[in-house]
Amino acid sequence: APFKKSPVKTATPKPDPQSKQPAVAKPRRSTQSY
């Protein structure tokens, strides 16, 4: 319960926008490179 609330509030808003943008460009470039 404490781990979900702590990482979810601090890791959700930060990695959310950063993870969504790089996640789309990273997997796409990685797939072509691989």
CHARMM-style PDB file with segment names, atoms N, HN, CA, C and O in Angstrom:
ATOM      1  N   ALA     1       0.841  -1.213   0.000  1.00  0.00      PROA
ATOM      2  CA  ALA     1       0.000   0.000   0.000  1.00  0.00      PROA
ATOM      3  C   ALA     1       0.875   1.262   0.000  1.00  0.00      PROA
ATOM      4  O   ALA     1       0.628   2.181  -0.780  1.00  0.00      PROA
ATOM      5  N   PRO     2       1.893   1.312   0.868  1.00  0.00      PROA
ATOM      6  CA  PRO     2       2.767   2.506   0.940  1.00  0.00      PROA
ATOM      7  C   PRO     2       3.611   2.648  -0.332  1.00  0.00      PROA
ATOM      8  O   PRO     2       3.891   3.761  -0.775  1.00  0.00      PROA
ATOM      9  N   PHE     3       4.004   1.541  -0.899  1.00  0.00      PROA
ATOM     10  HN  PHE     3       3.776   0.636  -0.539  1.00  0.00      PROA
ATOM     11  CA  PHE     3       4.841   1.586  -2.106  1.00  0.00      PROA
ATOM     12  C   PHE     3       4.033   2.088  -3.306  1.00  0.00      PROA
ATOM     13  O   PHE     3       4.551   2.787  -4.178  1.00  0.00      PROA
ATOM     14  N   LYS     4       2.761   1.716  -3.325  1.00  0.00      PROA
ATOM     15  HN  LYS     4       2.341   1.149  -2.617  1.00  0.00      PROA
ATOM     16  CA  LYS     4       1.917   2.120  -4.462  1.00  0.00      PROA
ATOM     17  C   LYS     4       1.591   3.615  -4.385  1.00  0.00      PROA
ATOM     18  O   LYS     4       1.536   4.305  -5.403  1.00  0.00      PROA
ATOM     19  N   LYS     5       1.381   4.091  -3.178  1.00  0.00      PROA
ATOM     20  HN  LYS     5       1.426   3.531  -2.351  1.00  0.00      PROA
ATOM     21  CA  LYS     5       1.016   5.514  -3.025  1.00  0.00      PROA
ATOM     22  C   LYS     5       2.245   6.404  -3.244  1.00  0.00      PROA
ATOM     23  O   LYS     5       2.146   7.455  -3.877  1.00  0.00      PROA
ATOM     24  N   SER     6       3.380   5.991  -2.730  1.00  0.00      PROA
ATOM     25  HN  SER     6       3.461   5.137  -2.215  1.00  0.00      PROA
ATOM     26  CA  SER     6       4.599   6.825  -2.832  1.00  0.00      PROA
ATOM     27  C   SER     6       5.103   6.884  -4.286  1.00  0.00      PROA
ATOM     28  O   SER     6       5.194   7.973  -4.852  1.00  0.00      PROA
ATOM     29  N   PRO     7       5.424   5.762  -4.884  1.00  0.00      PROA
ATOM     30  CA  PRO     7       5.946   5.720  -6.251  1.00  0.00      PROA
ATOM     31  C   PRO     7       4.891   6.133  -7.274  1.00  0.00      PROA
ATOM     32  O   PRO     7       5.216   6.666  -8.335  1.00  0.00      PROA
ATOM     33  N   VAL     8       3.651   5.887  -6.951  1.00  0.00      PROA
ATOM     34  HN  VAL     8       3.387   5.454  -6.089  1.00  0.00      PROA
ATOM     35  CA  VAL     8       2.573   6.219  -7.916  1.00  0.00      PROA
ATOM     36  C   VAL     8       2.408   7.730  -8.029  1.00  0.00      PROA
ATOM     37  O   VAL     8       2.199   8.265  -9.118  1.00  0.00      PROA
ATOM     38  N   LYS     9       2.506   8.413  -6.884  1.00  0.00      PROA
ATOM     39  HN  LYS     9       2.676   7.979  -6.000  1.00  0.00      PROA
ATOM     40  CA  LYS     9       2.298   9.880  -6.911  1.00  0.00      PROA
ATOM     41  C   LYS     9       3.553  10.594  -7.439  1.00  0.00      PROA
ATOM     42  O   LYS     9       3.443  11.589  -8.155  1.00  0.00      PROA
ATOM     43  N   THR    10       4.724  10.096  -7.093  1.00  0.00      PROA
ATOM     44  HN  THR    10       4.813   9.287  -6.511  1.00  0.00      PROA
ATOM     45  CA  THR    10       5.962  10.784  -7.509  1.00  0.00      PROA
ATOM     46  C   THR    10       6.484  10.178  -8.822  1.00  0.00      PROA
ATOM     47  O   THR    10       7.161  10.859  -9.593  1.00  0.00      PROA
ATOM     48  N   ALA    11       6.180   8.935  -9.067  1.00  0.00      PROA
ATOM     49  HN  ALA    11       5.630   8.382  -8.441  1.00  0.00      PROA
ATOM     50  CA  ALA    11       6.710   8.276 -10.271  1.00  0.00      PROA
ATOM     51  C   ALA    11       5.679   8.339 -11.409  1.00  0.00      PROA
ATOM     52  O   ALA    11       6.038   8.174 -12.575  1.00  0.00      PROA
ATOM     53  N   THR    12       4.443   8.569 -11.086  1.00  0.00      PROA
ATOM     54  HN  THR    12       4.151   8.703 -10.139  1.00  0.00      PROA
ATOM     55  CA  THR    12       3.399   8.602 -12.136  1.00  0.00      PROA
ATOM     56  C   THR    12       3.417   9.918 -12.918  1.00  0.00      PROA
ATOM     57  O   THR    12       3.463   9.899 -14.148  1.00  0.00      PROA
ATOM     58  N   PRO    13       3.381  11.034 -12.236  1.00  0.00      PROA
ATOM     59  CA  PRO    13       3.349  12.342 -12.916  1.00  0.00      PROA
ATOM     60  C   PRO    13       4.669  12.648 -13.624  1.00  0.00      PROA
ATOM     61  O   PRO    13       4.675  13.316 -14.658  1.00  0.00      PROA
ATOM     62  N   LYS    14       5.766  12.174 -13.086  1.00  0.00      PROA
ATOM     63  HN  LYS    14       5.761  11.632 -12.246  1.00  0.00      PROA
ATOM     64  CA  LYS    14       7.081  12.479 -13.704  1.00  0.00      PROA
ATOM     65  C   LYS    14       7.382  11.522 -14.871  1.00  0.00      PROA
ATOM     66  O   LYS    14       7.573  11.986 -15.995  1.00  0.00      PROA
ATOM     67  N   PRO    15       7.428  10.242 -14.642  1.00  0.00      PROA
ATOM     68  CA  PRO    15       7.733   9.263 -15.692  1.00  0.00      PROA
ATOM     69  C   PRO    15       6.596   9.158 -16.711  1.00  0.00      PROA
ATOM     70  O   PRO    15       6.813   8.721 -17.841  1.00  0.00      PROA
ATOM     71  N   ASP    16       5.408   9.549 -16.321  1.00  0.00      PROA
ATOM     72  HN  ASP    16       5.231   9.904 -15.403  1.00  0.00      PROA
ATOM     73  CA  ASP    16       4.259   9.469 -17.240  1.00  0.00      PROA
ATOM     74  C   ASP    16       4.521  10.247 -18.540  1.00  0.00      PROA
ATOM     75  O   ASP    16       4.526   9.664 -19.624  1.00  0.00      PROA
ATOM     76  N   PRO    17       4.733  11.544 -18.426  1.00  0.00      PROA
ATOM     77  CA  PRO    17       4.968  12.380 -19.623  1.00  0.00      PROA
ATOM     78  C   PRO    17       6.312  12.055 -20.274  1.00  0.00      PROA
ATOM     79  O   PRO    17       6.425  12.059 -21.500  1.00  0.00      PROA
ATOM     80  N   GLN    18       7.307  11.781 -19.475  1.00  0.00      PROA
ATOM     81  HN  GLN    18       7.215  11.778 -18.479  1.00  0.00      PROA
ATOM     82  CA  GLN    18       8.646  11.485 -20.021  1.00  0.00      PROA
ATOM     83  C   GLN    18       8.683  10.068 -20.591  1.00  0.00      PROA
ATOM     84  O   GLN    18       9.351   9.804 -21.591  1.00  0.00      PROA
ATOM     85  N   SER    19       7.966   9.177 -19.948  1.00  0.00      PROA
ATOM     86  HN  SER    19       7.424   9.392 -19.136  1.00  0.00      PROA
ATOM     87  CA  SER    19       7.998   7.767 -20.379  1.00  0.00      PROA
ATOM     88  C   SER    19       7.146   7.606 -21.648  1.00  0.00      PROA
ATOM     89  O   SER    19       7.463   6.789 -22.513  1.00  0.00      PROA
ATOM     90  N   LYS    20       6.084   8.376 -21.749  1.00  0.00      PROA
ATOM     91  HN  LYS    20       5.827   9.040 -21.047  1.00  0.00      PROA
ATOM     92  CA  LYS    20       5.188   8.259 -22.908  1.00  0.00      PROA
ATOM     93  C   LYS    20       5.890   8.765 -24.181  1.00  0.00      PROA
ATOM     94  O   LYS    20       5.794   8.140 -25.237  1.00  0.00      PROA
ATOM     95  N   GLN    21       6.577   9.873 -24.073  1.00  0.00      PROA
ATOM     96  HN  GLN    21       6.655  10.381 -23.215  1.00  0.00      PROA
ATOM     97  CA  GLN    21       7.239  10.430 -25.267  1.00  0.00      PROA
ATOM     98  C   GLN    21       8.407   9.547 -25.727  1.00  0.00      PROA
ATOM     99  O   GLN    21       8.441   9.131 -26.885  1.00  0.00      PROA
ATOM    100  N   PRO    22       9.352   9.262 -24.848  1.00  0.00      PROA
ATOM    101  CA  PRO    22      10.508   8.426 -25.199  1.00  0.00      PROA
ATOM    102  C   PRO    22      10.095   6.978 -25.461  1.00  0.00      PROA
ATOM    103  O   PRO    22      10.746   6.269 -26.229  1.00  0.00      PROA
ATOM    104  N   ALA    23       9.028   6.554 -24.829  1.00  0.00      PROA
ATOM    105  HN  ALA    23       8.499   7.130 -24.205  1.00  0.00      PROA
ATOM    106  CA  ALA    23       8.577   5.158 -24.979  1.00  0.00      PROA
ATOM    107  C   ALA    23       8.121   4.933 -26.426  1.00  0.00      PROA
ATOM    108  O   ALA    23       8.315   3.853 -26.983  1.00  0.00      PROA
ATOM    109  N   VAL    24       7.527   5.938 -27.013  1.00  0.00      PROA
ATOM    110  HN  VAL    24       7.369   6.816 -26.561  1.00  0.00      PROA
ATOM    111  CA  VAL    24       7.028   5.800 -28.395  1.00  0.00      PROA
ATOM    112  C   VAL    24       8.184   5.916 -29.398  1.00  0.00      PROA
ATOM    113  O   VAL    24       8.195   5.242 -30.428  1.00  0.00      PROA
ATOM    114  N   ALA    25       9.140   6.771 -29.083  1.00  0.00      PROA
ATOM    115  HN  ALA    25       9.131   7.318 -28.246  1.00  0.00      PROA
ATOM    116  CA  ALA    25      10.260   6.982 -30.017  1.00  0.00      PROA
ATOM    117  C   ALA    25      11.343   5.926 -29.776  1.00  0.00      PROA
ATOM    118  O   ALA    25      12.033   5.515 -30.709  1.00  0.00      PROA
ATOM    119  N   LYS    26      11.483   5.496 -28.538  1.00  0.00      PROA
ATOM    120  HN  LYS    26      10.922   5.830 -27.781  1.00  0.00      PROA
ATOM    121  CA  LYS    26      12.534   4.500 -28.227  1.00  0.00      PROA
ATOM    122  C   LYS    26      12.192   3.131 -28.827  1.00  0.00      PROA
ATOM    123  O   LYS    26      13.008   2.555 -29.547  1.00  0.00      PROA
ATOM    124  N   PRO    27      11.012   2.614 -28.544  1.00  0.00      PROA
ATOM    125  CA  PRO    27      10.634   1.284 -29.056  1.00  0.00      PROA
ATOM    126  C   PRO    27      10.587   1.296 -30.590  1.00  0.00      PROA
ATOM    127  O   PRO    27      10.902   0.287 -31.220  1.00  0.00      PROA
ATOM    128  N   ARG    28      10.210   2.385 -31.175  1.00  0.00      PROA
ATOM    129  HN  ARG    28       9.954   3.205 -30.663  1.00  0.00      PROA
ATOM    130  CA  ARG    28      10.112   2.461 -32.648  1.00  0.00      PROA
ATOM    131  C   ARG    28      11.527   2.440 -33.255  1.00  0.00      PROA
ATOM    132  O   ARG    28      11.770   1.752 -34.247  1.00  0.00      PROA
ATOM    133  N   ARG    29      12.430   3.180 -32.667  1.00  0.00      PROA
ATOM    134  HN  ARG    29      12.232   3.739 -31.861  1.00  0.00      PROA
ATOM    135  CA  ARG    29      13.807   3.232 -33.196  1.00  0.00      PROA
ATOM    136  C   ARG    29      14.533   1.930 -32.868  1.00  0.00      PROA
ATOM    137  O   ARG    29      15.335   1.427 -33.654  1.00  0.00      PROA
ATOM    138  N   SER    30      14.232   1.407 -31.702  1.00  0.00      PROA
ATOM    139  HN  SER    30      13.580   1.816 -31.063  1.00  0.00      PROA
ATOM    140  CA  SER    30      14.894   0.161 -31.267  1.00  0.00      PROA
ATOM    141  C   SER    30      14.455  -0.983 -32.192  1.00  0.00      PROA
ATOM    142  O   SER    30      15.256  -1.849 -32.544  1.00  0.00      PROA
ATOM    143  N   THR    31      13.201  -0.973 -32.572  1.00  0.00      PROA
ATOM    144  HN  THR    31      12.550  -0.270 -32.286  1.00  0.00      PROA
ATOM    145  CA  THR    31      12.685  -2.054 -33.429  1.00  0.00      PROA
ATOM    146  C   THR    31      13.352  -1.984 -34.807  1.00  0.00      PROA
ATOM    147  O   THR    31      13.695  -3.014 -35.386  1.00  0.00      PROA
ATOM    148  N   GLN    32      13.531  -0.777 -35.322  1.00  0.00      PROA
ATOM    149  HN  GLN    32      13.253   0.060 -34.851  1.00  0.00      PROA
ATOM    150  CA  GLN    32      14.144  -0.635 -36.651  1.00  0.00      PROA
ATOM    151  C   GLN    32      15.630  -0.996 -36.588  1.00  0.00      PROA
ATOM    152  O   GLN    32      16.172  -1.632 -37.492  1.00  0.00      PROA
ATOM    153  N   SER    33      16.267  -0.577 -35.505  1.00  0.00      PROA
ATOM    154  HN  SER    33      15.827  -0.060 -34.771  1.00  0.00      PROA
ATOM    155  CA  SER    33      17.712  -0.838 -35.352  1.00  0.00      PROA
ATOM    156  C   SER    33      17.940  -2.341 -35.134  1.00  0.00      PROA
ATOM    157  O   SER    33      18.834  -2.945 -35.728  1.00  0.00      PROA
ATOM    158  N   TYR    34      17.121  -2.911 -34.281  1.00  0.00      PROA
ATOM    159  HN  TYR    34      16.395  -2.420 -33.799  1.00  0.00      PROA
ATOM    160  CA  TYR    34      17.283  -4.331 -33.967  1.00  0.00      PROA
ATOM    161  C   TYR    34      16.980  -5.152 -35.218  1.00  0.00      PROA
ATOM    162  OT1 TYR    34      17.055  -6.381 -35.184  1.00  0.00      PROA
TER     163      TYR     34
END
